[in-house]
Amino acid sequence: MENKKRVVVGLSGGVDSSVAAYLLKEQGYEVIGMFMKNWHDETVTISNECPWMEDSTDAMLVAEKLDIPFQAIDLSEEYRERIVDYMFSEYENGRTPNPDILCNREIKFDIFLKAAQKLKADFVATGHYCQKGEVKANGKTVYQLLAGADPNKDQSYFLCQLDQDQLSKALFPIGHLQKSEVRKIAKEQDLITADKKDSQGLCFIGKVRLPEFLQQQLKPKKGDIYVIPENHPVYSRSAQIPAGIDPDDYDQETLDMICLPLKYEFNQGNKIGEHNGAHYFTVGQRKGLQVGGTGKPLFVIATDTRENIIYTGLGEEHPGLNRYGLFVPKKDIHWIRQDLKLQEGHNARYQARIRYRQPLTWATLIMRENGLYVLFDEPQRGIASGQFVAWYDGKETIGSGVIS
Ligand SMILES: Nc1ncnc2c1ncn2[C@@H]1O[C@H](COP(=O)(O)OP(=O)(O)OP(=O)(O)O)[C@@H](O)[C@H]1O
């Protein structure tokens, strides 16, 4: 008899990974369930809300029900080093990190994958809503990261930093299903996770609230909130894409103006209130400013963590909030499809997004010596440095990068 391929499936104690494990078993794989503990207890007890104990018990019960071996591993040290510390340092520097994307690249498809390989696994599987494809390029197999079939659940954005090696070892057994179908299978198989509520992203923001989390390490620091008028000269050239220019013909100054973060000075605006620490805030944020009586809603358009100043704009249409371009420095550009990598001096049209579940927008990608300029056809709300931009050809994620 042919040797069965061995798969370690990440069992989170949720319904998606439970059904992923069930389907793999049905398909004839030799399946091992593995739960990872990501959080140190002291980090968790702050809000008493990260129920990893309950989750790991659920994961174990699912494994028992499916009659597959089960292991729990403690990755909390690695998680702290690679995700938690990065979160703090990014916020401290006024950037907006995405822990879910990092967790996939650094933990699930790196450390967790290596732990699986120690168990002689051929693959690692997760309950992500995305799919894997394959094409041939220059005679070689190239793996594709494709959207999940359920448009409301597509999680491919969270995997936009995976590389070919990681993808070659990944399986996404529920990616072709709708969420409702996944729940139905879980019910039919009498899995105890069938009715469990969805987690929001990873164990992070959903379970440990972000402001509470940040306050563990970033101390409050009173500072000023300024409001920048809409007609400020800084927007005269930065707030739109000049019509009729061929992407090959953009001069560097114009690109920088449209795509680099705008620099504000406090004397450009009026003081409108105070905050308790610029490092708690992110571009696009509306809640938590606690400035009343402004008529139109107030949005963060920039933070200066060095000077501890928050710059805001009034109204959803403020040009500081809605920008056409962004920039990814050379070292932060990642191509899943290496074979489609843009060469310096070239440009291409792709669809792109800067956050999970955001509808895709057409954009022109312009590769220059220092990095990648992304010019959207429509202005994008709240582009923040540290966020990931991902670009797509239809359902396929082609590449991604960290916004400068
Ligand atoms: N603590 C964990 N241990 C093992 N695998 C995990 C863990 N957390 C997440 N995963 C894996 O990553 C996938 C995506 O995680 P995410 O937190 O986005 O969960 P989800 O989409 O709500 O899925 P689920 O319903 O399985 O929890 C999960 O389906 C699971 O395979």
The ligand as a Tripos MOL2 file, in Angstrom:
@<TRIPOS>MOLECULE
LIG
   31    33     1     0     0
SMALL
NO_CHARGES

@<TRIPOS>ATOM
      1 N1         -3.6010   28.3240   18.9160 N.pl3     1 LIG1
      2 C1         -3.5480   27.7160   17.7370 C.ar      1 LIG1
      3 N2         -3.0010   26.4810   17.6250 N.ar      1 LIG1
      4 C2         -2.9300   25.8500   16.4310 C.ar      1 LIG1
      5 N3         -3.3720   26.3820   15.2940 N.ar      1 LIG1
      6 C3         -3.9160   27.6050   15.3260 C.ar      1 LIG1
      7 C4         -4.0360   28.3430   16.5410 C.ar      1 LIG1
      8 N4         -4.6210   29.5290   16.2600 N.ar      1 LIG1
      9 C5         -4.8690   29.5300   14.9390 C.ar      1 LIG1
     10 N5         -4.4510   28.3770   14.3610 N.ar      1 LIG1
     11 C6         -4.5550   27.9870   12.9350 C.3       1 LIG1
     12 O1         -4.6540   29.1330   12.1080 O.3       1 LIG1
     13 C7         -5.9020   29.1570   11.4190 C.3       1 LIG1
     14 C8         -6.4270   30.5700   11.2990 C.3       1 LIG1
     15 O2         -6.4890   31.1530   12.5640 O.3       1 LIG1
     16 P1         -7.5560   32.2440   12.9830 P.3       1 LIG1
     17 O3         -7.1890   32.6960   14.3380 O.co2     1 LIG1
     18 O4         -7.6950   33.2060   11.8850 O.co2     1 LIG1
     19 O5         -8.8200   31.3490   13.1900 O.3       1 LIG1
     20 P2        -10.2230   31.1660   12.5340 P.3       1 LIG1
     21 O6        -10.2530   31.5840   11.1170 O.co2     1 LIG1
     22 O7        -11.2340   31.6920   13.4700 O.co2     1 LIG1
     23 O8        -10.2160   29.5700   12.5440 O.3       1 LIG1
     24 P3        -10.7040   28.5880   13.6850 P.3       1 LIG1
     25 O9        -12.2030   28.5570   13.5490 O.co2     1 LIG1
     26 O10       -10.0640   27.2930   13.3170 O.co2     1 LIG1
     27 O11       -10.2150   29.1550   14.9810 O.co2     1 LIG1
     28 C9         -6.8050   28.2540   12.2530 C.3       1 LIG1
     29 O12        -7.8550   27.7260   11.4780 O.3       1 LIG1
     30 C10        -5.8310   27.2050   12.7360 C.3       1 LIG1
     31 O13        -5.6030   26.2000   11.7630 O.3       1 LIG1
@<TRIPOS>BOND
     1     1     2 1
     2     2     3 ar
     3     2     7 ar
     4     3     4 ar
     5     4     5 ar
     6     5     6 ar
     7     6     7 ar
     8     6    10 ar
     9     7     8 ar
    10     8     9 ar
    11     9    10 ar
    12    10    11 1
    13    11    12 1
    14    11    30 1
    15    12    13 1
    16    13    14 1
    17    13    28 1
    18    14    15 1
    19    15    16 1
    20    16    17 2
    21    16    18 1
    22    16    19 1
    23    19    20 1
    24    20    21 2
    25    20    22 1
    26    20    23 1
    27    23    24 1
    28    24    25 2
    29    24    26 1
    30    24    27 1
    31    28    29 1
    32    28    30 1
    33    30    31 1
@<TRIPOS>SUBSTRUCTURE
     1 LIG1         1 GROUP 0 **** ****
